[in-house]
Amino acid sequence: MNVAARQQKDNMLLGMSGVGVIAGLLAAAATFAQGHSHAFNVTREIPWGVLVSAYEFLMILAAGLALLVSVGLSLKLEQYAELSRKALVFALASMAGGFFLIFMELDHPVRMLLFAVTSPNITSPLWWMGLFYGGMIAVILVQLFLLVRGVTLFRRVMGMAGVVATLMVLANMGSVLALLENRPFWSEAFVPVHFLISALITATSLGALLVFWERLRMESSVPLPEREFMVRAGRFLFFLLSALAFLIAGKLGSGLYAQPPGEFSALMTLLNGPLSLNFWLLEILVGLVLPLAILCNQWTRTPTGVVIAAALALIGSFFMRYDLVIAGQLVPMREGGLEKGEQLLSYFPSVVEFGLVVGSLGICLFLFILAEKFFAGRRKTS
Amino acid sequence: MKTKRFAIVLDTRKCIDCKACTVACKAENSVPLGRDNHRNWVTEEQLRGKFPNLGQSFTPGQCMQCGNTPCNRVCPTKATGVNADGIVTVQPKKCIGCKYCMTACPYNARYYNDEIGAVDKCTFCAHRVYEGRLPACVDTCPTKVRVFGDLNDPNSEVSKLLARHPHRVIKPEMGTKPFLFYLI
């Protein structure tokens, strides 16, 4: 093993993510200087923009990673202990990136911490979000402790606890949108199920990329156990992407067949409206068709093929979150918000919003690499 | 004594789209300047007929002070509340700016007020009403489109208007039970 080469690769990724962190901090400074209404392109009619969708992407990724690890612990899959540890660390880093975004999105995050405790509203899915995140973080930390210390006792119990905790998070995240009766595009059971499948897709994709990155760092070819993992991950990803394709087809079909008001207009923004490029190119082609094509047969479902499919699926997942959040808001609640002659509202992220999203991804990667350096250091000294 | 339940009844045939109500509201409630910042509005309906036989209607609107409030349900810190008389309020010091209530409102009745650092909306000018005065939009309207009163009082003008005339609410299918009634 070439330690210097490995450290160089780590430092390179640390540097790249550091640039992202700096971009995020500059965007945060711009937000404080200008105020939200000037820094962001959200409006009265479209109050939730790319910050919310990117936050959802990162949290869904974290929940998916925690869910897969929890299932593995429950089934006592000891051979994946090291990968599980990495996945949990990435989940925490992803949550840190997500919390950065939501803290920037909220006008008064400190009030949230105070009044969520002193003035809770238990009918609000957003309130339950805080509780479930806390539960998931607690479970992740205990699981991480058990894995790092090599403690096998309680792993199964913590695995099962993790499954429950992560499913609560995903169901609740879906219900934030699904319980809004006025937004028919969101208001159905599709959203929580979509979130669950997306979580598994993003987590599986990231798992494959983590294995790839580890091999790249080690500058060695993929050993047999990890080859088997990659092929299995590829099969699992194929199954998940197929399920997602089925779900999306069902949503499109029911919306186009009955054309329910509100939902049909929102669907058309994806099919031939302002979000059609995102939808057809990034969600369907990049996020579904290409990965499925790579993963559907044994000749292309190689470790390299799985890595390419995983990267594409992750990109597609990011835009799926964005399109879901924005399409649900482009149809106005009343005509007053429209410019003359327009049928739909419009939204495009501002430079500051882009910067914050880049910053959140940078924070996620930066913290992960730092953590891995820490764990590598501990392994050397122990 | 029965609790009051405030409501507004609108006769949109009288509306001339002068926007006096929106100006009065902004002045009375210190609503900041800006396109997005308004507590009430007037929607221009589609033109009817062909030139020279044309017609147009205008539909004033504001927070519907719903009986089944989606905004109150989703607010995580109970910044949004409902008074006993049905007026839906916002406590600015508890508002965290998540804008969930804005996303949940079927009527686009809410906006984020940068000056107070909270979501803002029509409150039927509660500060005036509790002094025995009328809301600013009702008071200023030159053609008396809006009538304000207590629906729990069968002798109030709003109760009589609703008893005499067929009326509708906006988006009844949402199940929000709005307390802004439009005479048909």
Contacts between the chains, C-beta under 8 A, distances in Angstrom:
chain1	res1	chain2	res2	distance
A	35	B	114	6.0
A	36	B	97	7.5
A	36	B	112	7.7
A	36	B	114	7.6
A	37	B	36	7.9
A	37	B	112	7.1
A	37	B	114	5.3
A	42	B	99	7.8
A	43	B	36	5.8
A	44	B	36	4.1
A	44	B	102	6.9
A	44	B	108	6.7
A	44	B	110	7.6
A	44	B	111	4.5
A	44	B	112	7.3
A	45	B	108	6.0
A	47	B	99	3.7
A	47	B	102	4.4
A	47	B	103	5.5
A	47	B	112	7.5
A	48	B	99	6.6
A	48	B	103	6.0
A	105	B	98	7.8
A	106	B	96	5.4
A	106	B	97	5.3
A	106	B	98	5.8
A	107	B	95	7.7
A	107	B	96	6.8
A	107	B	97	2.6
A	107	B	112	7.3
A	107	B	117	6.3
A	108	B	95	7.0
A	108	B	96	4.7
A	108	B	97	5.4
A	108	B	117	6.8
A	109	B	96	7.0
A	111	B	77	7.1
A	111	B	93	7.7
A	111	B	94	6.8
A	111	B	95	7.4
A	111	B	96	4.7
A	112	B	76	7.3
A	112	B	77	7.0
A	112	B	96	4.3
A	112	B	98	7.5
A	115	B	76	7.9
A	115	B	77	3.7
A	115	B	78	7.6
A	115	B	79	7.5
A	115	B	94	5.1
A	115	B	96	7.0
A	116	B	76	6.3
A	116	B	77	6.3
A	119	B	77	5.0
A	119	B	78	4.7
A	119	B	79	7.9
A	119	B	94	5.9
A	120	B	76	7.6
A	120	B	77	7.5
A	120	B	78	7.5
A	121	B	73	8.0
A	121	B	75	5.7
A	121	B	76	5.6
A	121	B	77	6.5
A	121	B	78	4.7
A	123	B	73	4.8
A	123	B	74	7.6
A	124	B	73	6.8
A	124	B	74	5.2
A	124	B	75	6.0
A	124	B	76	4.4
A	124	B	100	7.3
A	125	B	74	7.2
A	126	B	74	6.8
A	126	B	76	4.1
A	126	B	98	6.2
A	126	B	100	5.4
A	127	B	76	4.0
A	127	B	77	7.7
A	130	B	76	7.7
A	176	B	100	7.6
A	179	B	74	7.7
A	180	B	70	7.3
A	180	B	74	7.7
A	180	B	103	6.5
A	180	B	104	5.4
A	181	B	70	6.7
A	181	B	106	7.5
A	181	B	174	5.8
A	181	B	175	6.9
A	182	B	70	6.7
A	182	B	104	6.6
A	182	B	105	7.1
A	182	B	106	3.7
A	182	B	171	7.8
A	182	B	174	5.9
A	183	B	103	7.3
A	329	B	103	7.2
A	332	B	108	7.0
A	333	B	105	6.9
A	333	B	106	5.7
A	333	B	107	6.1
A	333	B	108	4.1
A	334	B	41	7.9
A	334	B	43	6.4
A	334	B	61	7.1
A	334	B	107	6.3
A	334	B	108	5.1
A	335	B	43	5.7
A	335	B	44	7.9
A	336	B	41	5.0
A	336	B	43	5.3
A	336	B	61	7.9
A	336	B	108	7.0
A	337	B	108	6.0
